[in-house]
Amino acid sequence: MTSTGSDSREGNQGRSGRSDGSEHGDVAEQRSELLEAYRERSADDSGSESGSAADSTGTSKTSREAGNGESIVVDFVANFVAGGDAAFDPVKGRVLMSERRLVLATSKTKTTIPIPSVYDIAVGQVPPEVEEFFDYTVMIGYVDGDYRRSTVIGGDRETIEKFSLLLFRATLNGSTALVTHPAKVGGRVMDTPKQKSGLHLDYESVTFPGSDVSTADDGPFSIDLASVIFFEVMERSTDGGETRLVLSVQHVENGQTVTSEISMTSRRKMNILGRYLRLIYHWIKSDVRDVEIDESELEVLVGLYSTAEEIDLASLLDINESELDARLESLHEDDLITDEEPPVDLTPQGRFIVNEEFEDINV
């Protein structure tokens, strides 16, 4: 077994002053609003692959139809370098995307990228050849006949991140995967058979609908991305002598560390799924790096995570209501919970901190 790529949580740095150089602040707040809109869109889609049409500043309520009947899910103006242009001279034009293709159009040229030809999506990594032109980009690698090409699209962070999420969804939603869950519980290897499943991306999770994977809940198995503590992409040999990429994900489930394994026949899609996990993991982690949370607030987070909604949390923690209200207000200000008054859910950032605590206990 050969590891071909990995990502894991960096060493624990305590609950206060997690590290310098985080994006918490204005960027984190903008991303919170962006991802809230993304979650609402996911709910509106009800499992569909399309989503709503996007313009240069946000989203509209309905999709528009292209002349060939395809729904346009993205439409905004941006600067881009299309098709691996050796001159690296950005041009301004429209970026349009349907469920089937991405189109970069100017008054003189049009570059069409079929969605199934996309093999890589790199967000926020500005290539040195164009860094003088762009502040924030997404670089898209795709196959054009016998050649591999790339295009770089630049713009403001919110627009590029929103577009990138939709591109990931268009590329991966509806794919077929083989899922082994649980492959391990703690360090114990389980004799769990692979199950064929669908795959659907949301911001907070990767869901595997239509499978027979057993879960504690009645719904389909999903991996909460805020619960991930380690993942790596490995090459494994099949019984037929071929090699296949396997994504091994360690995550916290019901307070214990569980390993799930996902594979797809398409190496292209496996690469993109790994990119997506790294991106969301980085976003969630960077948003909590400089959040200062004391032990009393951590107790509230763990209590919210571990108990039913009808439980009297103040009595459980042996504090009065005014003290609980003060802690909830502080946690809400740090974007760790969805509201400062019950009913309250943890945000992905809040779940990340709680799962870090569970990881410490398990270790």
Contacts in CASP RR format, 6 or more apart in sequence:
PFRMAT RR
TARGET T0000
AUTHOR 0000-0000-0000
METHOD contacts of the structure
MODEL  1
MTSTGSDSREGNQGRSGRSDGSEHGDVAEQRSELLEAYRERSADDSGSES
GSAADSTGTSKTSREAGNGESIVVDFVANFVAGGDAAFDPVKGRVLMSER
RLVLATSKTKTTIPIPSVYDIAVGQVPPEVEEFFDYTVMIGYVDGDYRRS
TVIGGDRETIEKFSLLLFRATLNGSTALVTHPAKVGGRVMDTPKQKSGLH
LDYESVTFPGSDVSTADDGPFSIDLASVIFFEVMERSTDGGETRLVLSVQ
HVENGQTVTSEISMTSRRKMNILGRYLRLIYHWIKSDVRDVEIDESELEV
LVGLYSTAEEIDLASLLDINESELDARLESLHEDDLITDEEPPVDLTPQG
RFIVNEEFEDINV
1 234 0 8 1.000
1 235 0 8 1.000
1 236 0 8 1.000
2 234 0 8 1.000
2 235 0 8 1.000
3 232 0 8 1.000
3 233 0 8 1.000
3 234 0 8 1.000
4 233 0 8 1.000
4 234 0 8 1.000
4 235 0 8 1.000
4 245 0 8 1.000
5 232 0 8 1.000
5 233 0 8 1.000
5 234 0 8 1.000
6 230 0 8 1.000
6 231 0 8 1.000
6 232 0 8 1.000
6 233 0 8 1.000
7 230 0 8 1.000
7 231 0 8 1.000
7 232 0 8 1.000
7 277 0 8 1.000
7 278 0 8 1.000
7 281 0 8 1.000
8 229 0 8 1.000
8 230 0 8 1.000
8 231 0 8 1.000
8 232 0 8 1.000
9 229 0 8 1.000
9 230 0 8 1.000
9 285 0 8 1.000
9 356 0 8 1.000
9 359 0 8 1.000
12 356 0 8 1.000
12 360 0 8 1.000
13 19 0 8 1.000
15 292 0 8 1.000
15 293 0 8 1.000
15 294 0 8 1.000
15 295 0 8 1.000
15 298 0 8 1.000
15 353 0 8 1.000
16 292 0 8 1.000
16 293 0 8 1.000
16 294 0 8 1.000
17 289 0 8 1.000
17 290 0 8 1.000
17 292 0 8 1.000
18 288 0 8 1.000
18 289 0 8 1.000
18 290 0 8 1.000
18 291 0 8 1.000
19 289 0 8 1.000
19 290 0 8 1.000
20 290 0 8 1.000
21 289 0 8 1.000
21 290 0 8 1.000
22 28 0 8 1.000
22 286 0 8 1.000
22 287 0 8 1.000
22 288 0 8 1.000
22 289 0 8 1.000
22 290 0 8 1.000
23 31 0 8 1.000
23 286 0 8 1.000
23 287 0 8 1.000
24 286 0 8 1.000
24 287 0 8 1.000
24 288 0 8 1.000
24 289 0 8 1.000
24 290 0 8 1.000
24 291 0 8 1.000
27 157 0 8 1.000
28 286 0 8 1.000
28 287 0 8 1.000
28 335 0 8 1.000
29 335 0 8 1.000
30 157 0 8 1.000
30 158 0 8 1.000
31 158 0 8 1.000
31 161 0 8 1.000
31 283 0 8 1.000
31 287 0 8 1.000
32 287 0 8 1.000
32 335 0 8 1.000
32 347 0 8 1.000
34 158 0 8 1.000
34 161 0 8 1.000
34 162 0 8 1.000
35 203 0 8 1.000
37 58 0 8 1.000
37 59 0 8 1.000
37 162 0 8 1.000
38 162 0 8 1.000
38 165 0 8 1.000
38 203 0 8 1.000
39 202 0 8 1.000
39 203 0 8 1.000
39 204 0 8 1.000
41 51 0 8 1.000
41 52 0 8 1.000
41 59 0 8 1.000
42 202 0 8 1.000
42 203 0 8 1.000
44 51 0 8 1.000
44 52 0 8 1.000
45 51 0 8 1.000
47 173 0 8 1.000
47 200 0 8 1.000
47 209 0 8 1.000
49 99 0 8 1.000
49 169 0 8 1.000
49 170 0 8 1.000
49 173 0 8 1.000
49 174 0 8 1.000
50 63 0 8 1.000
50 71 0 8 1.000
50 73 0 8 1.000
50 98 0 8 1.000
50 99 0 8 1.000
50 170 0 8 1.000
51 63 0 8 1.000
51 71 0 8 1.000
51 73 0 8 1.000
51 166 0 8 1.000
51 169 0 8 1.000
52 59 0 8 1.000
52 60 0 8 1.000
52 61 0 8 1.000
52 62 0 8 1.000
52 63 0 8 1.000
52 73 0 8 1.000
53 59 0 8 1.000
53 60 0 8 1.000
53 62 0 8 1.000
53 63 0 8 1.000
53 64 0 8 1.000
53 71 0 8 1.000
53 72 0 8 1.000
53 73 0 8 1.000
53 74 0 8 1.000
53 75 0 8 1.000
54 60 0 8 1.000
54 73 0 8 1.000
54 74 0 8 1.000
54 75 0 8 1.000
54 76 0 8 1.000
54 162 0 8 1.000
54 163 0 8 1.000
54 166 0 8 1.000
55 75 0 8 1.000
55 76 0 8 1.000
56 76 0 8 1.000
56 77 0 8 1.000
56 78 0 8 1.000
56 159 0 8 1.000
57 159 0 8 1.000
58 159 0 8 1.000
58 162 0 8 1.000
59 162 0 8 1.000
63 71 0 8 1.000
63 72 0 8 1.000
63 73 0 8 1.000
64 71 0 8 1.000
64 72 0 8 1.000
64 75 0 8 1.000
65 71 0 8 1.000
65 72 0 8 1.000
66 72 0 8 1.000
66 96 0 8 1.000
66 98 0 8 1.000
70 98 0 8 1.000
70 99 0 8 1.000
70 100 0 8 1.000
70 101 0 8 1.000
71 98 0 8 1.000
71 99 0 8 1.000
72 96 0 8 1.000
72 97 0 8 1.000
72 98 0 8 1.000
73 97 0 8 1.000
73 98 0 8 1.000
73 99 0 8 1.000
73 166 0 8 1.000
73 170 0 8 1.000
74 95 0 8 1.000
74 96 0 8 1.000
74 97 0 8 1.000
74 102 0 8 1.000
74 163 0 8 1.000
74 166 0 8 1.000
74 167 0 8 1.000
75 94 0 8 1.000
75 95 0 8 1.000
75 96 0 8 1.000
75 97 0 8 1.000
76 94 0 8 1.000
76 95 0 8 1.000
76 159 0 8 1.000
76 163 0 8 1.000
77 92 0 8 1.000
77 93 0 8 1.000
77 94 0 8 1.000
77 95 0 8 1.000
78 92 0 8 1.000
78 93 0 8 1.000
78 94 0 8 1.000
78 95 0 8 1.000
78 153 0 8 1.000
78 154 0 8 1.000
78 155 0 8 1.000
78 159 0 8 1.000
79 90 0 8 1.000
79 91 0 8 1.000
79 92 0 8 1.000
79 93 0 8 1.000
79 133 0 8 1.000
79 134 0 8 1.000
79 153 0 8 1.000
79 154 0 8 1.000
79 155 0 8 1.000
80 90 0 8 1.000
80 91 0 8 1.000
80 93 0 8 1.000
80 95 0 8 1.000
80 104 0 8 1.000
80 151 0 8 1.000
80 152 0 8 1.000
80 153 0 8 1.000
80 154 0 8 1.000
81 88 0 8 1.000
81 89 0 8 1.000
81 90 0 8 1.000
81 91 0 8 1.000
81 130 0 8 1.000
81 151 0 8 1.000
81 152 0 8 1.000
82 91 0 8 1.000
82 104 0 8 1.000
82 109 0 8 1.000
82 111 0 8 1.000
82 151 0 8 1.000
83 111 0 8 1.000
83 144 0 8 1.000
83 149 0 8 1.000
83 150 0 8 1.000
83 151 0 8 1.000
84 149 0 8 1.000
84 150 0 8 1.000
84 151 0 8 1.000
88 129 0 8 1.000
88 130 0 8 1.000
90 130 0 8 1.000
90 133 0 8 1.000
90 134 0 8 1.000
90 152 0 8 1.000
90 154 0 8 1.000
91 106 0 8 1.000
91 109 0 8 1.000
92 106 0 8 1.000
93 104 0 8 1.000
93 105 0 8 1.000
93 106 0 8 1.000
94 103 0 8 1.000
94 104 0 8 1.000
94 105 0 8 1.000
94 106 0 8 1.000
95 102 0 8 1.000
95 103 0 8 1.000
95 104 0 8 1.000
95 153 0 8 1.000
95 163 0 8 1.000
96 102 0 8 1.000
96 103 0 8 1.000
96 105 0 8 1.000
97 103 0 8 1.000
97 115 0 8 1.000
97 163 0 8 1.000
97 166 0 8 1.000
97 167 0 8 1.000
97 170 0 8 1.000
99 115 0 8 1.000
99 170 0 8 1.000
100 114 0 8 1.000
100 115 0 8 1.000
101 112 0 8 1.000
101 113 0 8 1.000
101 114 0 8 1.000
101 115 0 8 1.000
102 112 0 8 1.000
102 113 0 8 1.000
102 115 0 8 1.000
102 118 0 8 1.000
102 140 0 8 1.000
102 167 0 8 1.000
103 110 0 8 1.000
103 111 0 8 1.000
103 112 0 8 1.000
103 113 0 8 1.000
104 110 0 8 1.000
104 111 0 8 1.000
104 113 0 8 1.000
104 151 0 8 1.000
104 153 0 8 1.000
105 111 0 8 1.000
111 151 0 8 1.000
113 140 0 8 1.000
113 142 0 8 1.000
113 151 0 8 1.000
114 142 0 8 1.000
115 170 0 8 1.000
115 171 0 8 1.000
117 142 0 8 1.000
117 143 0 8 1.000
117 144 0 8 1.000
118 140 0 8 1.000
118 141 0 8 1.000
118 142 0 8 1.000
118 167 0 8 1.000
118 171 0 8 1.000
118 268 0 8 1.000
118 272 0 8 1.000
119 141 0 8 1.000
119 142 0 8 1.000
119 143 0 8 1.000
119 148 0 8 1.000
119 268 0 8 1.000
119 271 0 8 1.000
119 272 0 8 1.000
120 139 0 8 1.000
120 140 0 8 1.000
120 141 0 8 1.000
120 150 0 8 1.000
120 271 0 8 1.000
120 272 0 8 1.000
120 275 0 8 1.000
121 138 0 8 1.000
121 139 0 8 1.000
121 140 0 8 1.000
121 141 0 8 1.000
121 164 0 8 1.000
121 167 0 8 1.000
121 168 0 8 1.000
121 171 0 8 1.000
121 272 0 8 1.000
121 275 0 8 1.000
121 276 0 8 1.000
122 138 0 8 1.000
122 139 0 8 1.000
122 140 0 8 1.000
122 275 0 8 1.000
123 137 0 8 1.000
123 138 0 8 1.000
123 160 0 8 1.000
123 161 0 8 1.000
123 164 0 8 1.000
123 279 0 8 1.000
124 136 0 8 1.000
124 137 0 8 1.000
124 138 0 8 1.000
124 160 0 8 1.000
125 137 0 8 1.000
125 139 0 8 1.000
126 134 0 8 1.000
126 135 0 8 1.000
126 136 0 8 1.000
126 137 0 8 1.000
126 152 0 8 1.000
127 137 0 8 1.000
127 139 0 8 1.000
127 152 0 8 1.000
130 137 0 8 1.000
130 152 0 8 1.000
134 152 0 8 1.000
134 154 0 8 1.000
134 155 0 8 1.000
135 154 0 8 1.000
135 155 0 8 1.000
135 156 0 8 1.000
135 157 0 8 1.000
136 154 0 8 1.000
136 155 0 8 1.000
136 156 0 8 1.000
136 157 0 8 1.000
136 160 0 8 1.000
137 152 0 8 1.000
137 153 0 8 1.000
137 154 0 8 1.000
137 155 0 8 1.000
137 160 0 8 1.000
138 152 0 8 1.000
138 153 0 8 1.000
138 154 0 8 1.000
138 160 0 8 1.000
138 163 0 8 1.000
138 164 0 8 1.000
138 167 0 8 1.000
139 150 0 8 1.000
139 151 0 8 1.000
139 152 0 8 1.000
140 150 0 8 1.000
140 151 0 8 1.000
140 152 0 8 1.000
140 153 0 8 1.000
140 167 0 8 1.000
141 148 0 8 1.000
141 149 0 8 1.000
141 150 0 8 1.000
141 151 0 8 1.000
142 148 0 8 1.000
142 149 0 8 1.000
142 150 0 8 1.000
142 151 0 8 1.000
143 149 0 8 1.000
153 160 0 8 1.000
153 163 0 8 1.000
154 160 0 8 1.000
164 279 0 8 1.000
165 203 0 8 1.000
168 201 0 8 1.000
168 272 0 8 1.000
168 275 0 8 1.000
168 276 0 8 1.000
168 279 0 8 1.000
169 201 0 8 1.000
171 269 0 8 1.000
171 272 0 8 1.000
172 199 0 8 1.000
172 201 0 8 1.000
172 269 0 8 1.000
172 272 0 8 1.000
172 273 0 8 1.000
172 276 0 8 1.000
173 199 0 8 1.000
173 200 0 8 1.000
173 201 0 8 1.000
174 198 0 8 1.000
174 199 0 8 1.000
174 200 0 8 1.000
175 198 0 8 1.000
175 199 0 8 1.000
175 264 0 8 1.000
175 266 0 8 1.000
175 269 0 8 1.000
176 196 0 8 1.000
176 197 0 8 1.000
176 198 0 8 1.000
176 199 0 8 1.000
176 264 0 8 1.000
176 265 0 8 1.000
177 196 0 8 1.000
177 197 0 8 1.000
177 198 0 8 1.000
177 199 0 8 1.000
177 208 0 8 1.000
177 262 0 8 1.000
177 263 0 8 1.000
177 264 0 8 1.000
178 194 0 8 1.000
178 195 0 8 1.000
178 196 0 8 1.000
178 197 0 8 1.000
178 262 0 8 1.000
178 263 0 8 1.000
178 264 0 8 1.000
179 194 0 8 1.000
179 195 0 8 1.000
179 196 0 8 1.000
179 197 0 8 1.000
179 208 0 8 1.000
179 211 0 8 1.000
179 213 0 8 1.000
179 221 0 8 1.000
179 260 0 8 1.000
179 261 0 8 1.000
179 262 0 8 1.000
180 192 0 8 1.000
180 193 0 8 1.000
180 194 0 8 1.000
180 195 0 8 1.000
180 260 0 8 1.000
180 261 0 8 1.000
180 262 0 8 1.000
181 192 0 8 1.000
181 195 0 8 1.000
181 213 0 8 1.000
181 214 0 8 1.000
181 221 0 8 1.000
181 258 0 8 1.000
181 260 0 8 1.000
181 261 0 8 1.000
182 190 0 8 1.000
182 192 0 8 1.000
182 253 0 8 1.000
182 258 0 8 1.000
182 259 0 8 1.000
182 260 0 8 1.000
183 189 0 8 1.000
183 190 0 8 1.000
183 192 0 8 1.000
183 248 0 8 1.000
183 259 0 8 1.000
183 260 0 8 1.000
183 261 0 8 1.000
184 190 0 8 1.000
184 258 0 8 1.000
184 259 0 8 1.000
185 256 0 8 1.000
185 257 0 8 1.000
185 258 0 8 1.000
185 259 0 8 1.000
186 256 0 8 1.000
186 257 0 8 1.000
186 258 0 8 1.000
186 259 0 8 1.000
186 362 0 8 1.000
187 257 0 8 1.000
194 263 0 8 1.000
195 211 0 8 1.000
195 212 0 8 1.000
195 213 0 8 1.000
196 211 0 8 1.000
197 208 0 8 1.000
197 209 0 8 1.000
197 210 0 8 1.000
197 211 0 8 1.000
197 213 0 8 1.000
197 220 0 8 1.000
197 221 0 8 1.000
198 208 0 8 1.000
198 209 0 8 1.000
198 210 0 8 1.000
198 211 0 8 1.000
199 206 0 8 1.000
199 207 0 8 1.000
199 208 0 8 1.000
199 262 0 8 1.000
199 264 0 8 1.000
199 273 0 8 1.000
200 206 0 8 1.000
200 207 0 8 1.000
200 208 0 8 1.000
200 209 0 8 1.000
201 207 0 8 1.000
201 276 0 8 1.000
203 225 0 8 1.000
203 280 0 8 1.000
203 348 0 8 1.000
204 224 0 8 1.000
204 225 0 8 1.000
204 226 0 8 1.000
204 348 0 8 1.000
205 222 0 8 1.000
205 223 0 8 1.000
205 224 0 8 1.000
205 225 0 8 1.000
206 222 0 8 1.000
206 223 0 8 1.000
206 225 0 8 1.000
206 273 0 8 1.000
206 276 0 8 1.000
206 277 0 8 1.000
207 220 0 8 1.000
207 221 0 8 1.000
207 222 0 8 1.000
208 220 0 8 1.000
208 221 0 8 1.000
208 222 0 8 1.000
208 262 0 8 1.000
209 220 0 8 1.000
210 220 0 8 1.000
211 220 0 8 1.000
211 221 0 8 1.000
213 220 0 8 1.000
213 221 0 8 1.000
214 221 0 8 1.000
215 221 0 8 1.000
216 254 0 8 1.000
223 249 0 8 1.000
223 251 0 8 1.000
223 260 0 8 1.000
224 251 0 8 1.000
224 348 0 8 1.000
224 351 0 8 1.000
225 277 0 8 1.000
225 280 0 8 1.000
225 281 0 8 1.000
225 284 0 8 1.000
225 348 0 8 1.000
226 284 0 8 1.000
226 348 0 8 1.000
226 349 0 8 1.000
226 350 0 8 1.000
226 351 0 8 1.000
226 352 0 8 1.000
226 355 0 8 1.000
227 251 0 8 1.000
227 252 0 8 1.000
227 253 0 8 1.000
227 351 0 8 1.000
227 352 0 8 1.000
227 355 0 8 1.000
228 249 0 8 1.000
228 250 0 8 1.000
228 251 0 8 1.000
228 277 0 8 1.000
228 281 0 8 1.000
229 250 0 8 1.000
229 251 0 8 1.000
229 252 0 8 1.000
229 257 0 8 1.000
229 355 0 8 1.000
229 356 0 8 1.000
229 359 0 8 1.000
230 249 0 8 1.000
230 250 0 8 1.000
231 247 0 8 1.000
231 248 0 8 1.000
231 249 0 8 1.000
231 250 0 8 1.000
231 274 0 8 1.000
231 277 0 8 1.000
231 281 0 8 1.000
232 247 0 8 1.000
232 248 0 8 1.000
233 245 0 8 1.000
233 246 0 8 1.000
233 247 0 8 1.000
233 248 0 8 1.000
233 270 0 8 1.000
233 271 0 8 1.000
233 274 0 8 1.000
234 245 0 8 1.000
234 246 0 8 1.000
234 248 0 8 1.000
235 243 0 8 1.000
235 244 0 8 1.000
235 245 0 8 1.000
235 246 0 8 1.000
236 243 0 8 1.000
236 244 0 8 1.000
236 245 0 8 1.000
236 246 0 8 1.000
236 263 0 8 1.000
237 243 0 8 1.000
237 244 0 8 1.000
238 244 0 8 1.000
244 263 0 8 1.000
244 265 0 8 1.000
245 263 0 8 1.000
245 264 0 8 1.000
245 267 0 8 1.000
245 270 0 8 1.000
245 271 0 8 1.000
246 261 0 8 1.000
246 262 0 8 1.000
246 263 0 8 1.000
247 261 0 8 1.000
247 262 0 8 1.000
247 263 0 8 1.000
247 270 0 8 1.000
247 273 0 8 1.000
247 274 0 8 1.000
247 277 0 8 1.000
248 259 0 8 1.000
248 260 0 8 1.000
248 261 0 8 1.000
249 259 0 8 1.000
249 260 0 8 1.000
249 261 0 8 1.000
249 262 0 8 1.000
249 277 0 8 1.000
250 257 0 8 1.000
250 258 0 8 1.000
250 259 0 8 1.000
251 257 0 8 1.000
251 258 0 8 1.000
251 259 0 8 1.000
251 260 0 8 1.000
251 355 0 8 1.000
252 258 0 8 1.000
252 355 0 8 1.000
252 358 0 8 1.000
252 359 0 8 1.000
252 362 0 8 1.000
255 358 0 8 1.000
255 362 0 8 1.000
256 358 0 8 1.000
256 362 0 8 1.000
257 358 0 8 1.000
257 359 0 8 1.000
257 362 0 8 1.000
262 273 0 8 1.000
263 270 0 8 1.000
264 270 0 8 1.000
264 273 0 8 1.000
284 348 0 8 1.000
284 349 0 8 1.000
284 352 0 8 1.000
285 352 0 8 1.000
287 335 0 8 1.000
287 349 0 8 1.000
288 336 0 8 1.000
288 349 0 8 1.000
288 350 0 8 1.000
288 352 0 8 1.000
288 353 0 8 1.000
291 334 0 8 1.000
291 336 0 8 1.000
291 349 0 8 1.000
291 353 0 8 1.000
293 301 0 8 1.000
293 331 0 8 1.000
293 334 0 8 1.000
293 336 0 8 1.000
293 353 0 8 1.000
296 327 0 8 1.000
297 327 0 8 1.000
297 330 0 8 1.000
297 331 0 8 1.000
298 353 0 8 1.000
298 354 0 8 1.000
298 357 0 8 1.000
299 317 0 8 1.000
300 313 0 8 1.000
300 317 0 8 1.000
300 324 0 8 1.000
300 327 0 8 1.000
300 328 0 8 1.000
300 331 0 8 1.000
301 331 0 8 1.000
301 336 0 8 1.000
301 337 0 8 1.000
301 346 0 8 1.000
301 350 0 8 1.000
301 353 0 8 1.000
301 354 0 8 1.000
302 354 0 8 1.000
302 357 0 8 1.000
303 313 0 8 1.000
303 316 0 8 1.000
303 317 0 8 1.000
304 313 0 8 1.000
304 337 0 8 1.000
304 344 0 8 1.000
304 345 0 8 1.000
304 346 0 8 1.000
305 346 0 8 1.000
305 351 0 8 1.000
305 354 0 8 1.000
307 313 0 8 1.000
307 316 0 8 1.000
309 342 0 8 1.000
309 343 0 8 1.000
313 324 0 8 1.000
313 342 0 8 1.000
314 320 0 8 1.000
314 321 0 8 1.000
314 323 0 8 1.000
314 324 0 8 1.000
317 324 0 8 1.000
325 340 0 8 1.000
325 341 0 8 1.000
328 337 0 8 1.000
328 340 0 8 1.000
328 341 0 8 1.000
328 344 0 8 1.000
329 340 0 8 1.000
331 337 0 8 1.000
331 340 0 8 1.000
331 350 0 8 1.000
332 338 0 8 1.000
332 339 0 8 1.000
332 340 0 8 1.000
334 349 0 8 1.000
335 347 0 8 1.000
335 349 0 8 1.000
336 346 0 8 1.000
336 347 0 8 1.000
336 349 0 8 1.000
336 350 0 8 1.000
336 353 0 8 1.000
337 344 0 8 1.000
337 345 0 8 1.000
337 346 0 8 1.000
337 347 0 8 1.000
337 350 0 8 1.000
338 344 0 8 1.000
338 345 0 8 1.000
338 346 0 8 1.000
338 347 0 8 1.000
339 345 0 8 1.000
346 354 0 8 1.000
END
